[in-house]
Amino acid sequence: MYNQKDIQNILTQFGTPENVGWLDGKIEKLAGDKSAKDLFMTYSLLNAKFDAVKPISFKQIDSESTRYFSAHKANILQVARIYLLSEVLGHDEDFYTPKVANIIQVADTSELETFLKYLILLPNPEAYKQTAVEALRTNIATIFDAISLNNPYPAKYFNDQQWNQMFLKAAFMERDLSQIESVDESANADLTRIISDYAHERWAAGRKIDPLFWRPVSKFLNEELLNDMKTLLNSDDVLENNSGALCCYHSGNDKALALLNSKPELKHKIADGQITWNTIKQQ
């Protein structure tokens, strides 16, 4: 996904010649005199050279990487940071990969947020999986959101246990679950068991559950989860009705579909596209 020429064009267009020249000089020095200390210092100094506020228009450069930058409303400082890391990795991947992976230990919140949000754009992004997993431990919402929301990295590189950890923590932290990518593709039986257990605890305490929390269970409706679907469908809460109906509708499970048949109006609304996982909270 990373395209050196695209990012050079962005830097040239939105950065000053003096500061772009400064950065290229630093990269050239890091290529010749390999140094983790100088890499981290340069990464931190970028905020004095590139504006984090000035907006960027990516319309003139259309590529996969620029579309990703555009979708995340990247600023010139974030682009410069990814350019620096990618360039030094291009010069000596063996030396700089473990140094870049260690950035979680030395970066401040803003620097780490950039690294995680645009990790997918780096050469060989899988090499930084452990750094991404470690970032899930944070209680800083912006850091957690950077790796978990609107980010294809977890679905592509995390194993089931790691992805489950992320999804569950997102729910516990009350993050926007609709922004987690590839939920249906990443769903697994272990996660559905935990979702059911957690839901029972919430119900016992008289507390609400984010309707999107149920989305991963659709393809794993065993007898216990079918009972959960009955609870959802018969709830006085419209959002619970909708989440149970969506799970049943997309399950391919005969018993679940039979349950949904007892709620013909809900079934019709889903078949008609009036209720989807993307619009469920708008009901």
Residue pairs with C-beta under 8 A, 6 or more apart in sequence:
1 64
1 65
1 68
1 120
1 121
2 65
2 82
2 86
2 121
2 122
2 123
3 63
3 64
3 65
3 66
4 83
4 86
4 87
4 90
6 61
6 63
6 65
6 66
7 65
7 79
7 82
7 83
7 86
8 83
9 61
10 56
10 58
10 61
10 66
10 69
10 76
10 79
11 20
11 23
11 76
11 79
11 80
11 83
12 20
13 60
14 54
14 56
14 76
14 79
15 23
15 49
15 50
15 76
15 80
19 49
19 50
22 49
23 42
23 46
23 49
23 80
23 83
23 84
26 38
26 42
26 84
27 84
27 87
27 88
27 91
29 38
30 38
30 39
30 42
30 88
30 91
31 87
31 88
31 91
31 92
34 92
34 95
34 96
36 99
36 102
39 84
39 88
39 96
39 99
39 100
40 99
40 103
40 106
40 107
42 84
43 81
43 84
43 85
43 103
43 107
43 111
44 107
44 108
44 111
46 77
46 80
46 81
46 84
47 77
47 110
49 80
50 75
50 76
50 77
50 79
50 80
51 75
51 76
51 77
52 75
52 76
52 77
52 78
52 110
53 75
54 75
54 76
55 75
56 69
56 74
56 75
56 76
56 79
58 66
58 67
58 69
58 70
65 121
68 118
68 120
68 121
69 78
69 79
69 118
69 121
71 150
72 117
72 118
72 150
74 118
77 114
78 114
78 117
78 118
81 111
81 114
81 115
81 118
82 114
82 118
82 121
82 122
85 100
85 115
85 122
86 121
86 122
86 123
88 96
88 100
89 96
89 97
89 100
89 122
89 123
89 124
90 123
93 123
93 124
97 124
97 127
100 122
100 128
101 127
101 128
101 130
101 131
102 131
103 111
103 112
103 115
103 131
104 112
104 115
104 131
104 134
104 135
107 115
109 140
109 142
109 143
112 135
112 143
112 146
113 142
113 143
113 146
114 146
115 131
116 132
116 135
116 143
116 146
116 147
116 151
117 146
117 147
117 151
119 125
119 128
119 132
119 147
119 151
119 153
120 151
120 152
120 153
120 156
122 128
125 153
125 157
126 157
129 157
129 158
129 162
132 147
132 153
132 154
132 157
132 158
133 158
133 162
133 165
135 143
135 144
135 146
135 147
136 144
136 147
136 148
136 162
136 165
136 166
136 169
138 144
139 173
141 173
141 175
144 169
144 170
144 173
144 175
145 175
147 153
147 154
147 166
148 154
148 166
148 169
148 170
148 175
148 180
149 170
149 175
149 176
149 179
149 180
150 179
150 181
151 181
152 181
152 182
154 162
154 163
154 166
154 180
154 181
154 186
155 163
155 181
155 182
155 185
155 186
158 166
158 186
160 186
160 188
160 190
160 191
161 190
163 186
163 188
163 191
164 188
164 190
164 191
164 194
166 180
167 177
167 180
167 183
167 186
167 191
167 216
168 191
168 194
168 198
170 177
170 180
171 177
171 198
171 210
171 213
174 210
177 183
177 210
177 212
177 213
177 215
178 212
178 277
178 278
178 281
183 215
183 216
183 277
184 215
184 216
184 218
184 219
184 250
186 216
187 215
187 216
187 217
187 218
187 219
187 220
188 216
188 220
189 220
191 216
192 216
192 217
192 220
192 225
195 213
195 214
195 216
195 217
196 217
196 224
196 225
196 228
198 209
198 213
199 209
199 213
199 214
199 228
202 208
202 209
203 209
203 231
208 237
209 240
211 239
211 240
211 242
211 243
211 280
211 281
212 243
212 277
212 280
212 281
213 243
214 232
214 243
214 244
214 246
214 247
215 243
215 246
215 247
215 277
217 225
217 228
217 247
218 246
218 247
218 248
218 250
218 251
219 250
219 251
219 252
221 229
221 247
221 248
221 251
221 253
221 255
221 256
226 253
226 255
226 256
226 259
228 244
229 244
229 247
229 248
229 256
229 259
230 244
230 259
231 240
231 244
232 240
232 241
232 243
232 244
232 245
232 247
233 241
233 244
233 245
233 248
233 259
233 260
233 262
233 263
233 266
235 241
235 244
238 283
239 280
239 281
239 283
241 263
241 266
242 266
242 275
242 280
242 283
243 280
245 260
245 263
245 266
245 267
245 270
245 275
246 270
246 275
246 276
246 277
246 280
247 256
248 256
248 257
248 259
248 260
249 257
249 260
249 267
249 270
249 271
251 257
260 266
260 267
261 267
266 275
269 275
270 276
275 283
